[in-house]
Each structure stands twice: as C-alpha cells, then as structure tokens.
Amino acid sequence: MDRFRTLRNEGLFTPPSLQGSIMMPFTGGGANWGGAANWGGGANWGGGALDLGNNIAVINSNNVAHIITLIPSDQVESQRRIYHDTEIAKQEGAPFGMKREMFLSPLGIPCNEPPWGLLTAIDLVSGDTLWQSTLGTTEDIAPLPIAINWGTPNLGGPIITASGPVFIGATMDYYLRAFNIRNGEEIWKARLPAGPQATPMTYQYNGKQYVVIAAGGHSTAGTKLGDSLIAYSLP
C-alpha cells in the first residue's frame, strides 16, 4: 500500500511517468486478440477462439497491473545493470527509456484484488456475456502449494472443438484445462511438466481426435521451462 501511494494512477489512460504509473490492465491484456492462428498479429501467441456454428467467442483475459516508469535516456544502461532482472528498454528518438514491472507483493503475487485471470464467452449476435469463469489457481505461484481458485495471469489462447469443450493452458499453474462451452464449468484438467504458455492445437489421426500442447514455460513469466509436447485423445 505504501508503494501504491507513490505511483501515478488517474484511471485507464494514465501516461507513463518518472515517478512510476500504474497500467491496469497490464500490457499483456485485458484480452489479447493477437496471434497468427486467430485474427492476425505478429509475435503475440494468445488470441480468442470462435464457435461459428453457435456464434460464440471465447477469450481469456488478465486482471493484473504493470508499473511503467520513465528513465532518462542517458541512465538506461546503468539502470539495466542495477535492475538486471527487470524489463528496461530504450525508446529510439525519445528522451526517455522505460522500465516495466509487474505490480507484485513481496510474496510474488499480484497486489490487486482477484480474480487475476478469467475465461469469458460472448454471444456474437447480442454482445452479451454468456458466462465468465476463473482461470487458474495459486498452486504454483503462492509460497505454499495451495490451489486457491483466484485465477492467474495467463499467456496463450483457447481452442474450441466441434464436440463442445474449450481447451486452454496459459495459466501460471501447470495444467491444460477443458471447459463446457455452454456454462463455463471446468470439466477436466491434466497436470503438465512445465508452464503451459502456449495455445493448444487439435488434429485427427486414424479417426480419433487429439488435443496437443507445448509445455515449454516462459522465462519472463517465471514458470518452469521445459520441452514437452503432450497429446491427449478425446473420447
């Protein structure tokens, strides 16, 4: 709370500042509709999923904050050496670089009120929210392995299969999950050996459908790194 009082916070469009500004939601979303397999976009690998037969969009979102601090351009390199685990970058042609850091507590969890990650289904005809479910637990981000259903920051998008389930990894706990597209109920999950920061894919082989995910983790997000490619068969 003491640090919060020192930061600039004037709502959604608060600009970066020398004192540090709160950006809410953070630069990874809210909702991220990028991703080469979805609506286009360069390096983003998140994105939403569409059920065109039922006119439903499903999108995962983050409810966490960044602190954005401007740094005089002649101090960027020295700040990089001091804060070598923090994202610090030059801004070409500008008098300032910037530092970008998650607004986390000393325990390493977001400072704002949960839920920190959500999965939402939207009716594309009416624009109404059909359901919203918490996405992820604190199992792998809390000091103790306690799975509180508060959601987590998430990187990676969902897919929708023709039979109905929505599959998504993305969370800071190490699971691939399936949700009922009609009501948002979590109907299945499987533990992965590393962070699921990837969008799953699905394919058919010899008349059977599979869902596969790359469990590679994410170094910046702090999830466990790995090189596993895991496939699950659908009933």
Steps between C-alpha positions, in 0.01 A plus 500: 500500500789736571635456148155542347475849652823606326381398153305701245150361451235703319300222342522302178701750295758604761823574306842364600690725741831548677341410832346183357144455372256215551375345175187293560452260331866435424658490154417131456127580516212516599414293201761432232346438158835459322652174385584364159242221529214731590441859383849582381776673690872460517678345796196469727399140557181553696171580335140390522307208353178496298213253487354617168214250512365651821640855463702480822840657564716381789786716625733484799597822678730635770405717794844606622702823496831622365713781640641706211787735593680742266880512520714782352666354190852556633419283804349200320818291485594563862145409609522179300811401695332574833160342419625217278191285566258778399388597151673827411513628143612796294241693298667605176484874439339572838662672800391214727530125519258300709486239774209258505430278800206308637335653808566207733507453875816377680346151471507529120123517448304790344416788734153566362186312599439161328391342276824554306403287201164440331353303212195665341246389239321767297189469282608657170141578399384683812839597643397356838737315731380141516727400787826587668722251684810543713806373314783347702586455867776611736649148519828592329530871581429514874775433758314182598350265237141588586259502204276799574266573209600866451607474139851585378661720236490301177686490168359287220156460348211251496373267230146370451435146379196403295371278781481800733786514752723807512865408563751743645836497679649851541489521882780531756404162642600204286175367359318453174129550568171437324186709555139439398425760232135522611549597863873548565531204737852356525448139396858365478862588566838329468825586676787600271875477567564867423318828444218484240568841341381394156176461306395133460426348160280212392522242222356166390694182433352164404151621588592622849528863615791628705581823685869586530687773688863606522594524869805721465446757775590868479817648647362852548180374660705284734335168422702179482673452165484176307490341156199267520242458225202316649195361321171383653236296318134598516243230584 
